Amino acid sequence: MMTKEIYSDLPIPPGEFLEEVLENLGMGKDELAKRMNRPPAKLSAIFRGDKAITPDTALQLEKVTGVSANIWTGLESEYRLTLARLHEQTEQLKRKKETPLITKFCYNELAKLGYVEQKSKPTEKVEELQKFLGVTSLTNLDNIRRYQALFKQNISRNHRVSPEALISWLRIGETEAYKIETNQFNAAKLFSLISQLRKMTTKSPDKFQREIVKKFSYAGVALIIVPHLRKTCAHGASFWLNKNKAVLMITIRGRWADMFWFSLLHELGHILLHSKQQVFIESDEVDFIVQKPEDEANKFASDNLISSTEYENFIEQGKFYKKEILRFAKKTNIHPGIVVGRLQHDKIIPPSWHNDLRERYLWGT
């Protein structure tokens, strides 16, 4: 008869059966505690189901009540299993409610990149996203400081940018940054890298990609070169993983070399100039960008890629033929495509001019 009750869908704590046994024995809970030499408070937790009946306790109950220890451990096991089943059902319902977020967090793209396992069931996809993002619920993300600004602001009036997509993109950076060993952050070492970075602009990615990551790690920065995710419109980002380790993310969106180097110096500027408490994202969409630090980072990138004095002197000459651009690039020790990109951005030459001098990177894995 008791066995039928045990296998009910309802979680019945063994303490309920223990109360019945004590009633039949004409024994109170205080007497049970004395017979077992146990504090009454601890036994009360067993009656409520808050504390499990261990094998030792089961053997003591067998001596005092005459009910086999196997019965007590069986009751406890079934109770905990029933609780676990109910918990899993509850979690399944929660995951089901979060399935509309699967697309927003770019699940398919993350699966192709290997950050989540490819699953077929929507609830399993949600679980994969939860593990990747390090949360028990996707709805918890708006309480995490690093992401709060993305939810608090209307980041794109035309819906080109999704806060969920940006979070997935930033999480890639976090995940990869944990894998990179770095020295403690050193601003002087980081600043001294700039002249070396300018020389690297003339190399192909296969020549500088590993070298540049290593050089940044010496200065305490984890440099992450990541694919573009849709609905992020992001070129780069920077934030601090902890007080001694900065993260600099650069996307390979568009593959234009001059955009890559500008974004790299732009984010480097944020790390050197601005608060460790903020997350900076360089994006085509400006609705969620604080303009002053962005302007400062833009100036930092422009001045450190091409000296403002040298650039102004070059502009004053008024000659922007290919020969002059190549000569100026060689003189300033920088890739000519960066000069072209700057001239086009400043509307000194049309966007159709000299694109043959600009380079598109083919990134290795």
C-alpha positions as CSV (number, residue, x, y, z in Angstrom):
1,M,0.0,0.0,0.0
2,M,2.8,2.4,0.9
3,T,4.6,1.5,-2.4
4,K,1.7,2.9,-4.4
5,E,1.9,6.2,-2.5
6,I,5.6,6.3,-3.1
7,Y,5.4,6.2,-6.8
8,S,2.8,9.0,-7.0
9,D,3.5,11.9,-9.4
10,L,3.5,14.1,-6.3
11,P,6.7,14.5,-4.3
12,I,5.9,13.0,-0.9
13,P,8.6,13.6,1.7
14,P,9.6,10.5,3.7
15,G,8.8,12.6,6.8
16,E,5.1,12.1,6.1
17,F,5.4,8.3,6.4
18,L,7.6,8.7,9.4
19,E,4.9,10.7,11.1
20,E,2.4,7.9,10.4
21,V,4.8,5.3,11.8
22,L,5.3,7.4,15.0
23,E,1.6,7.8,15.4
24,N,1.1,4.0,15.2
25,L,3.9,3.6,17.8
26,G,2.4,6.2,20.1
27,M,5.8,8.0,20.0
28,G,6.2,11.8,19.7
29,K,8.9,13.6,17.7
30,D,10.8,14.7,20.8
31,E,11.0,11.1,22.0
32,L,12.2,10.0,18.6
33,A,15.0,12.6,18.8
34,K,16.0,11.4,22.2
35,R,16.0,7.7,21.1
36,M,18.2,8.6,18.1
37,N,20.3,11.1,20.1
38,R,19.7,13.7,17.4
39,P,18.8,17.4,17.8
40,P,15.0,17.9,17.3
41,A,15.7,20.7,14.8
42,K,17.6,18.3,12.5
43,L,14.8,15.8,12.6
44,S,12.3,18.6,11.9
45,A,14.1,19.2,8.6
46,I,13.7,15.5,7.7
47,F,10.0,15.7,8.4
48,R,9.7,18.7,6.1
49,G,11.7,17.1,3.4
50,D,14.4,19.8,3.6
51,K,17.0,17.3,4.8
52,A,17.7,14.0,3.1
53,I,17.6,10.7,5.0
54,T,21.1,9.3,4.7
55,P,22.0,5.6,5.0
56,D,23.2,6.2,8.6
57,T,19.9,7.9,9.5
58,A,18.0,5.0,7.8
59,L,19.8,2.5,9.9
60,Q,19.0,4.5,13.1
61,L,15.3,4.7,12.1
62,E,15.3,0.9,11.5
63,K,16.4,0.3,15.1
64,V,14.0,2.8,16.6
65,T,10.8,2.2,14.5
66,G,11.3,-1.4,13.2
67,V,10.9,-0.3,9.6
68,S,13.6,-1.6,7.3
69,A,16.4,0.9,6.4
70,N,15.8,-0.1,2.7
71,I,12.3,1.3,3.0
72,W,13.6,4.7,4.3
73,T,16.3,5.0,1.6
74,G,13.8,3.9,-1.0
75,L,11.3,6.6,0.1
76,E,14.1,9.2,0.1
77,S,15.3,8.2,-3.4
78,E,11.9,8.3,-4.9
79,Y,11.1,11.6,-3.3
80,R,14.3,13.2,-4.6
81,L,13.7,11.7,-8.1
82,T,10.2,13.1,-8.2
83,L,11.4,16.5,-7.2
84,A,14.1,16.3,-9.9
85,R,11.4,15.4,-12.5
86,L,9.2,18.3,-11.5
87,H,12.2,20.6,-11.6
88,E,13.0,19.4,-15.1
89,Q,9.4,19.9,-16.2
90,T,9.5,23.5,-14.8
91,E,12.8,24.1,-16.6
92,Q,11.4,22.8,-19.8
93,L,8.5,25.2,-19.6
94,K,10.9,28.0,-19.0
95,R,13.0,27.0,-22.0
96,K,9.9,26.7,-24.1
97,K,9.0,30.3,-23.3
98,E,12.4,31.5,-24.4
99,T,12.4,29.7,-27.8
100,P,11.3,33.0,-29.6
101,L,14.8,34.3,-28.6
102,I,16.7,31.6,-30.5
103,T,17.0,33.6,-33.7
104,K,17.7,36.9,-32.0
105,F,20.7,35.4,-30.3
106,C,22.0,34.2,-33.7
107,Y,21.9,30.5,-32.7
108,N,22.5,29.2,-36.3
109,E,25.5,31.4,-36.8
110,L,26.9,30.4,-33.4
111,A,26.4,26.7,-34.2
112,K,28.3,27.1,-37.5
113,L,31.1,28.7,-35.6
114,G,31.2,25.9,-33.1
115,Y,30.2,27.9,-30.0
116,V,27.0,26.0,-29.5
117,E,26.1,22.4,-30.4
118,Q,23.7,22.0,-33.4
119,K,20.4,20.8,-32.0
120,S,17.0,20.2,-33.6
121,K,14.6,20.8,-30.7
122,P,13.9,24.4,-29.9
123,T,14.2,23.8,-26.1
124,E,17.6,22.2,-26.6
125,K,18.7,25.2,-28.6
126,V,17.7,27.5,-25.8
127,E,19.7,25.3,-23.4
128,E,22.8,25.5,-25.6
129,L,22.4,29.3,-25.7
130,Q,22.1,29.4,-21.9
131,K,25.3,27.4,-21.5
132,F,27.2,29.6,-24.1
133,L,26.0,32.8,-22.5
134,G,26.6,31.6,-18.9
135,V,23.0,32.1,-17.6
136,T,20.2,30.0,-16.3
137,S,17.7,32.0,-18.3
138,L,18.2,34.2,-21.3
139,T,16.0,36.8,-19.6
140,N,18.7,37.2,-17.0
141,L,21.0,39.0,-19.4
142,D,19.4,42.4,-19.0
143,N,20.6,42.4,-15.4
144,I,24.3,41.9,-16.3
145,R,26.2,45.1,-16.1
146,R,28.2,44.5,-19.3
147,Y,25.0,44.2,-21.4
148,Q,22.6,46.5,-19.6
149,A,23.2,49.6,-21.8
150,L,22.2,47.5,-24.9
151,F,18.7,46.9,-23.4
152,K,18.1,50.3,-21.8
153,Q,18.5,52.2,-25.0
154,N,16.6,52.0,-28.3
155,I,19.8,51.0,-30.1
156,S,18.4,51.2,-33.6
157,R,15.3,52.9,-34.8
158,N,15.2,50.9,-38.0
159,H,15.9,47.6,-36.2
160,R,19.2,46.9,-38.1
161,V,20.9,46.3,-34.7
162,S,19.7,43.7,-32.2
163,P,20.9,43.8,-28.6
164,E,20.7,40.0,-28.4
165,A,23.0,39.7,-31.5
166,L,25.5,42.1,-30.0
167,I,25.5,40.2,-26.7
168,S,26.2,36.9,-28.6
169,W,29.0,38.7,-30.4
170,L,30.5,40.1,-27.2
171,R,30.2,36.7,-25.6
172,I,32.4,35.3,-28.4
173,G,35.0,37.9,-27.3
174,E,34.7,36.9,-23.7
175,T,34.9,33.2,-24.4
176,E,38.0,33.6,-26.6
177,A,39.6,36.1,-24.2
178,Y,39.6,33.6,-21.3
179,K,41.7,31.3,-23.5
180,I,44.4,33.9,-24.1
181,E,47.1,34.2,-21.5
182,T,48.2,37.8,-21.1
183,N,50.6,39.8,-18.9
184,Q,49.1,42.3,-16.5
185,F,47.9,45.4,-18.4
186,N,50.6,47.9,-19.1
187,A,49.5,51.2,-20.8
188,A,53.1,52.1,-21.7
189,K,53.7,48.8,-23.5
190,L,50.4,49.1,-25.3
191,F,51.1,52.6,-26.5
192,S,54.6,51.6,-27.7
193,L,52.9,49.0,-30.0
194,I,51.5,51.6,-32.3
195,S,54.6,52.2,-34.4
196,Q,54.9,48.4,-34.9
197,L,51.2,48.2,-35.8
198,R,51.7,50.8,-38.6
199,K,54.5,48.7,-40.1
200,M,52.2,45.6,-40.0
201,T,49.7,47.3,-42.2
202,T,51.9,46.5,-45.2
203,K,51.8,42.8,-44.4
204,S,49.1,40.2,-45.2
205,P,47.1,38.7,-42.4
206,D,48.9,35.3,-42.5
207,K,52.1,37.2,-41.8
208,F,50.9,39.3,-38.9
209,Q,47.8,37.6,-37.4
210,R,49.6,35.5,-34.8
211,E,52.3,38.1,-34.2
212,I,49.8,40.8,-33.4
213,V,47.8,38.7,-30.9
214,K,51.1,37.9,-29.1
215,K,52.2,41.5,-29.0
216,F,48.9,42.6,-27.5
217,S,49.0,39.9,-24.9
218,Y,52.4,41.2,-23.7
219,A,50.7,44.5,-23.0
220,G,47.8,42.8,-21.1
221,V,45.2,42.9,-23.9
222,A,43.4,39.9,-25.4
223,L,43.0,40.7,-29.1
224,I,40.2,38.7,-30.6
225,I,39.6,38.8,-34.4
226,V,36.0,37.5,-34.8
227,P,33.5,36.9,-37.6
228,H,30.7,39.4,-38.1
229,L,27.2,38.4,-36.8
230,R,24.1,39.7,-38.5
231,K,22.2,42.6,-36.9
232,T,25.3,43.8,-35.0
233,C,26.6,46.3,-37.6
234,A,29.8,46.2,-35.4
235,H,33.4,46.7,-36.5
236,G,35.0,46.5,-33.1
237,A,34.6,46.6,-29.4
238,S,36.6,46.9,-26.2
239,F,35.9,46.1,-22.6
240,W,37.7,44.8,-19.5
241,L,37.5,41.2,-18.5
242,N,39.1,42.1,-15.1
243,K,41.2,44.9,-13.7
244,N,44.4,43.5,-15.3
245,K,43.1,42.2,-18.7
246,A,41.5,44.2,-21.4
247,V,39.7,42.7,-24.4
248,L,39.9,44.2,-27.9
249,M,37.5,42.7,-30.5
250,I,37.8,43.3,-34.2
251,T,35.3,41.9,-36.7
252,I,36.3,40.9,-40.2
253,R,33.2,42.5,-41.6
254,G,33.7,43.8,-45.1
255,R,37.3,42.6,-45.1
256,W,38.7,46.0,-46.1
257,A,42.2,46.3,-44.6
258,D,42.0,50.1,-44.0
259,M,38.7,49.6,-42.0
260,F,40.4,46.8,-40.0
261,W,43.3,49.0,-39.0
262,F,41.2,52.0,-38.2
263,S,38.9,50.0,-36.0
264,L,41.9,48.4,-34.2
265,L,43.4,51.7,-33.4
266,H,40.0,53.1,-32.5
267,E,39.4,50.4,-29.8
268,L,43.0,50.7,-28.6
269,G,42.2,54.4,-28.0
270,H,39.2,53.5,-25.9
271,I,41.4,51.1,-23.8
272,L,44.1,53.8,-23.2
273,L,41.8,56.8,-22.8
274,H,38.5,55.8,-21.3
275,S,36.9,54.1,-18.3
276,K,37.4,50.4,-17.4
277,Q,33.7,50.3,-16.4
278,Q,32.3,50.9,-19.9
279,V,31.8,48.6,-23.0
280,F,32.6,50.4,-26.2
281,I,31.2,49.2,-29.5
282,E,32.1,50.7,-32.8
283,S,29.1,50.3,-35.0
284,D,27.4,51.8,-38.1
285,E,24.5,52.6,-35.9
286,V,25.0,55.6,-33.6
287,D,21.8,55.4,-31.5
288,F,23.5,53.7,-28.6
289,I,26.9,55.4,-28.9
290,V,28.2,58.1,-26.5
291,Q,29.6,60.6,-28.9
292,K,32.4,62.3,-27.0
293,P,34.5,59.1,-26.3
294,E,33.8,57.9,-29.8
295,D,35.1,61.2,-31.2
296,E,38.2,61.0,-29.0
297,A,38.8,57.4,-30.2
298,N,38.3,58.4,-33.8
299,K,40.9,61.2,-33.4
300,F,43.3,58.8,-31.7
301,A,43.0,56.3,-34.5
302,S,43.4,58.9,-37.3
303,D,46.4,60.6,-35.7
304,N,48.2,57.4,-34.9
305,L,47.7,55.8,-38.3
306,I,48.7,59.0,-40.2
307,S,50.3,61.9,-38.4
308,S,48.0,64.9,-38.5
309,T,50.8,67.2,-39.5
310,E,52.0,64.9,-42.3
311,Y,48.4,64.4,-43.5
312,E,47.6,68.1,-43.5
313,N,50.8,68.9,-45.5
314,F,49.9,66.2,-48.0
315,I,46.4,67.6,-48.4
316,E,47.7,71.1,-48.9
317,Q,49.7,69.9,-52.0
318,G,46.4,69.1,-53.6
319,K,47.7,66.2,-55.7
320,F,46.0,62.9,-55.2
321,Y,47.1,60.8,-58.1
322,K,48.2,57.2,-57.5
323,K,51.8,58.1,-57.7
324,E,51.6,60.8,-55.0
325,I,49.6,58.5,-52.7
326,L,52.1,55.7,-53.1
327,R,55.0,58.1,-52.4
328,F,53.2,59.5,-49.3
329,A,52.4,56.0,-48.0
330,K,56.0,54.9,-48.4
331,K,57.3,58.0,-46.6
332,T,54.9,57.5,-43.6
333,N,55.5,53.7,-43.6
334,I,51.9,52.7,-44.0
335,H,49.8,50.8,-46.5
336,P,48.6,53.0,-49.3
337,G,45.0,51.7,-48.9
338,I,44.8,53.4,-45.5
339,V,45.7,56.7,-47.1
340,V,43.0,56.1,-49.8
341,G,40.4,55.2,-47.2
342,R,41.2,58.3,-45.2
343,L,40.9,60.5,-48.2
344,Q,37.6,59.0,-49.2
345,H,36.3,59.3,-45.7
346,D,37.3,62.9,-45.5
347,K,35.6,63.4,-48.9
348,I,38.8,64.8,-50.4
349,I,38.5,62.2,-53.2
350,P,35.4,60.4,-54.5
351,P,34.7,56.9,-53.1
352,S,35.4,55.4,-56.6
353,W,39.0,56.7,-56.7
354,H,42.0,54.4,-56.3
355,N,40.2,51.4,-54.8
356,D,42.8,49.3,-56.5
357,L,45.2,50.5,-53.8
358,R,42.9,49.3,-51.1
359,E,43.2,45.7,-49.9
360,R,40.7,43.1,-48.9
361,Y,41.9,40.6,-46.3
362,L,41.4,36.9,-46.7
363,W,41.5,35.6,-43.1
364,G,42.9,32.3,-42.1
365,T,41.3,30.2,-39.4
